[in-house]
Amino acid sequence: MEEEARPTRRLNLTILDVVKKEVTKLLASRIIYPISNSNWISPVQLVPKKFGVTVAKNR
């Protein structure tokens, strides 16, 4: 993730750390990859689950 990157919406600071760790993990495992410019990019939605956290795509 780029240092100067700013989220389009604010996140709770507790959730922000969780999202950063999850995105870093997904980038490292090559499940996701950076895209410089696209009209199809959308924010993610954090869904707390009983046994962890799921990051879901907004609809």
N, C-alpha and C positions, 0 to 999 in steps of 0.2 A: 504494500500500500504506500502511496506517496505521502510524504510528510505534510505537504500543503493541502491535501485533499480535505474537503469539508462536506459533511453529510447534508442532504437536502432537508432533512428534518432532524430535530434534536432528539437525542435518546437519553434516558436516565443514565447517570454515570455508572451505576452498577451493571446495567444491561450493556452499556457501551463496551466495557471490558470483555464481557462474554462474547459479544458480536465480533470484536477485533480478533479474539483468540480463534473463534470458529472460522472466520474468513481466512486468517493466516493458515490454519490447518487445511482448509479446502484448497487454497492456492498451492501449498506445499505438496499436496497429494494429486495435484493437477486435475481436480474435479471441476474447478472454475479457473478462469484465466482473465487477465486484465484486457479491457477493450478501451481504446483511446476515445472513440467518438461513435455513437450510435443513437438512432431515434428509438430503439427498442429497449433501452436500459430502463429498469425500474427499481425503486427501493425495495429492501427486504423487510419482512415482518417477522419479529421474534415471537415464537409460540412456546411458552413455558409448559413443559410436560412433567409428569410425575417422576420419571427416571432420567431427566436431562432436559435439554433444550433443542427444539427443532426450528430451523430457519426456513420459513415458507415464502413463496413468491406471492406478491400482491396481485390481485386480480382486478 
